[in-house]
């Protein structure tokens, strides 16, 4: 079962350590790109004088790409395989990053959203191919541990992104002469990122990654198997995992997106200082994923998910009813407790699916669209009642995640029942 980590089980299957290392490096990329995109929310508010809800459209455009492209990416993987899909995803991100250049030059909000959407399409393809690929590169018993380690590199990218944004993008508006000057700060960073992604895409194209057929030993099944005709919606633990991912991505992205503005309302003097605190939020996720990989050799994935869900709900409740350093510190600490949520929900959701694993993975990854919906709702509520009172939304999200770990993740049926 994927719900338990065992010290005696190997991390990867024989011969697949280097492919695991290669694909894990890609987790750094979508962690960095995703979180750099989140830094655009306060930036777009400065350029276009937007309310929170409108600025959150930058997040909505990014994560809407998951809803639009995750199903088609699954088909693309069937046609060209995991490796080529990863290469294509990197090149799509190159195109999206380059679109930021005309968006900044024209100071165009629609073009900014278009660039964000295209980058999101590339990240969608990368996530949809990389997550299940890492999960199947070894025994099912260690899939949660493997995905946690890979997600740790996601957190490294997420930790660095706010620092880059604070140093090169989030300039204080009072120091710049015009809105065009504010918009222009994104051009250099995104051109460099596009160049790096292009080089990485070429490198992955020439690397050795084994095809899916060689790494699927613990998910037996053949095309034409009557089990494959079943509806994935009949597996409650998988459907609830999709809901859990919807809430998890939504709350993690939503908190990160409002954090810079929230920290400034709590006494932070500059956007650069607030961005540094956001990097600590993501650094907490990195620490949590590294510790989580060890903790799951001692504690079942569902139980750990429940503990972390209740802890995060408690922290954000304290932040909601406090001020100053306490309000700031408790939100930053949520990053640590976010850490194991994605890999644990994902692996619990595909547990026991056998040859239907790809269907379950596709449904769960489509639910990442929560990153488009929840931040927008959080921003809209913040416009009406203030950021702190809007924290009722993250609390609800965390409580559902705790419920999923405790009860919702228990399969009511498997491929044999």
Secondary structure, DSSP 8 states (H G I E B T S, - for coil): -TT---TTS-SS-TT-HHHHHHHHHHHHHHHHHHHHHHTHHHHHHHHHT--HHHHTHHHHHHHHHHHHHHHHHHHHHHHHHHHHHHHHHHHHHHHHHHHHHHHHHHT-HHHHHHHHHHHHHHHHHHHHHHHHHHHTSS-GGGHHHHHHHHHHHHHHHHHHHHHHIIIII---GGGSSSHHHHHHHHHHHHHHHHHHHHHHHHHHHTS----GGGS-TTS---TT-GGGGS-GGG-HHHHHHHHHHHHHHHHHHHHHHHHHHHHHHTT---HHHHHHHHHHHHHHHHHHHHHHHHHTTTS-HHHHHHHHHHHHHHHHHHHHT--HHHHHHHHHHHHHHHTTHHHHHHHHHHTT-GGGHHHHHHHHHHGGGHHHHHHHHHHHHHHHH-TTGGGHHHHHHHHHHHHIIIIITS-S--TT-
